[in-house]
Amino acid sequence: MSETVDALGLLCPLPVLRLRKRMRALASGDTITLIADDPAAVIDVPHFCAEAGHSLLSTEEADGATRYTVQKA
């Protein structure tokens, strides 16, 4: 299962809070993609993954936003 969270236009801490909320419904091993343009997300998303034990699979920048693909622990 793979989902996408659109956090464009949201500022810290909202992108990570939305990601965390949507991840609750996912099973272990599922992936989710966060799309954010908040400059702080570059720090916040990897920190959230490290703290919660999730895997940050990829980070891709395009069109002024960054796509973070996360696998649930």
For each residue, the residues with C-beta under 8 A, 3 or more apart:
1: 26 27 30 31
2: 30 31 32 33
3: 22 26 30 32 33
4: 32 33 34 35
5: 15 18 19 22 32 33 34 35
6: 35
7: 10 14 15 18 19 34 35 36 37 38 41
8: 35 36 37 65
9: 37
10: 7 14 15 18 36 38
11: 14 15 38 40
12: 15 16 38 40 41 44
13: 16 17 44
14: 7 10 11 17 18 38
15: 5 7 10 11 12 18 19 34 36 38 41 44 45
16: 12 13 19 20 41 44 45 48
17: 13 14 20 21
18: 5 7 10 14 15 21 22 34
19: 5 7 15 16 22 23 32 34 45 48 68 70
20: 16 17 23 24 48 52
21: 17 18 24
22: 3 5 18 19 25 26 32
23: 19 20 26 32 54 70 72
24: 20 21
25: 22
26: 1 3 22 23 30 32 72
27: 1 30 72
28: 72 73
29: 71 72
30: 1 2 3 26 27 71 72
31: 1 2 57 69 70 71 72
32: 2 3 4 5 19 22 23 26 69 70 72
33: 2 3 4 5 67 68 69 70
34: 4 5 7 15 18 19 41 45 67 68 70
35: 4 5 6 7 8 65 66 67 68
36: 7 8 10 15 41 45 65 66 68
37: 7 8 9 41 64 65 66
38: 7 10 11 12 14 15 41 44
39: 42
40: 11 12 43 44
41: 7 12 15 16 34 36 37 38 44 45 66 68
42: 39 45 46 59 66
43: 40 46 47
44: 12 13 15 16 38 40 41 47 48
45: 15 16 19 34 36 41 42 48 49 56 59 68 70
46: 42 43 49 50 56
47: 43 44 50 51
48: 16 19 20 44 45 51 52 54
49: 45 46 52 53 54 55 56 70
50: 46 47 53
51: 47 48
52: 20 48 49 73
53: 49 50 73
54: 23 48 49 70 71 72 73
55: 49 70 71 73
56: 45 46 49 59 68 69 70
57: 31 69 70 71
58: 67 68 69
59: 42 45 56 66 67 68 69
60: 66 67 69
61: 65 66 67
62: 65 66 67
63:
64: 37
65: 8 35 36 37 61 62
66: 35 36 37 41 42 59 60 61 62
67: 33 34 35 58 59 60 61 62
68: 19 33 34 35 36 41 45 56 58 59
69: 31 32 33 56 57 58 59 60
70: 19 23 31 32 33 34 45 49 54 55 56 57
71: 29 30 31 54 55 57
72: 23 26 27 28 29 30 31 32 54
73: 28 52 53 54 55
